[in-house]
């Protein structure tokens, strides 16, 4: 089953968020919350999952999206690099399909520009 994923990059004019919508789960990784700027609860949930060892691409990409929106580019970059260290997975998004490595690479290229 494909899970809910949000991959967002720093410059809204440059990058488009990627959302996935499973049929049986409303918002397990907080993509909807993140997309409307409600980070509080979902940030805590994702951070707890991360601290407990969950390194799924969904957790890493959504947590990175929150860190970018909070202007923590270094924290986001670390998470994107963790995605790249894992197997590349195909993720369904509301924008179509996307590979986890493609999302991470695109985000890294934009965050590198933003950091300069």
N, C-alpha and C positions, 0 to 999 in steps of 0.2 A: 504494500500500500504506500502510496506517496503521501508525504506529510506537508503541512502548511509551512511555507517558507517565504521569507522576505529577504531580499538582498537589495540594499539601497546604497548608493554612493553619495559622496559629499555634495557635489554640484548638481542640483536638481535640473538645471538646464542641460546638463551633459548626460546624465544617467537616468534610467527609468527603473523604479523598483520592480522586483519580480515577486509575484505572489502566487502561491499554490493553494488550492482549495480542495481538501479531501471531502468526500461525501458524508462521512459519518462523524466528523469532529469539527466543532464550530471554529475554534481558533487555538489549537494546542500550543503553538509556538509564538502567538501574539502578533502575527503579521498585521491583522486589522488594527490592533491597538497601536502598534508602532507607526503604521501609515497615517494615523490621525493624531500622532504626537502624545499619546498616553503611554508613557514609558514606565511609570512608577512600579506598578504591580508586576507587569511582565518582565521588567528589568530584573527585579528581585527573583522571580521564578527562574529566568534563564541563568542568572548568576549562580543561584543555588544548584541548578542542574550541572552547570559547568564545574563548580567547586566539588560536586559529588562525582566528578569523573565522566560526565556525559560529553563526549566529543563528536556527537553527530553533526553533520553538516548543517542541519536545520538550527540547532542550538548555536553553533559558531557563527553562522551567517546573520542570524537575527540579533545576537548579542553584538556583533560587529556593527550592524546597522544602528543600534542604539548608541554605541560608543561614538560613531561618526556624528550622529545628530547632537551628541553632547560635546562635540569638538575634541574628542579623545582619539586623534588620528593614530597615535602610536599603539594604543590598546586595540583599535580596530585592525591595524596592520598585522599585529601578532595573531589575531584570530583568523584573518584571511590566510596567513601563512600556514596555520594549522590545518585549514581546509585543504590547501595544496599538498600537504604531507600525507593526506589520506587518499584512498581510492576515489577516482572521479565518478560521481553518481549523477544519473539523469533525474532531474527534478521537474515535476509539473508545476507550472506557474500560471497565473491568470493571463500572463503575456505570452503563453505558449510553453515550450519546454526549454530548459536551460541546464547545462552541466555545471556542477558545483565548482569545478576548476575555472570555467569561463566566468562565472559570477565573481569569484575571488580575484582572478587576474584583472578583470575590468575595474573592480573596485580599487585594487592596489594601484592601477595606473592613474586613476583619478585622484586618489588620496596622495600619491606622490607629487602630483602637480599642485594640489592644494597646500601641501606642506612647504612648498618653496616660497 
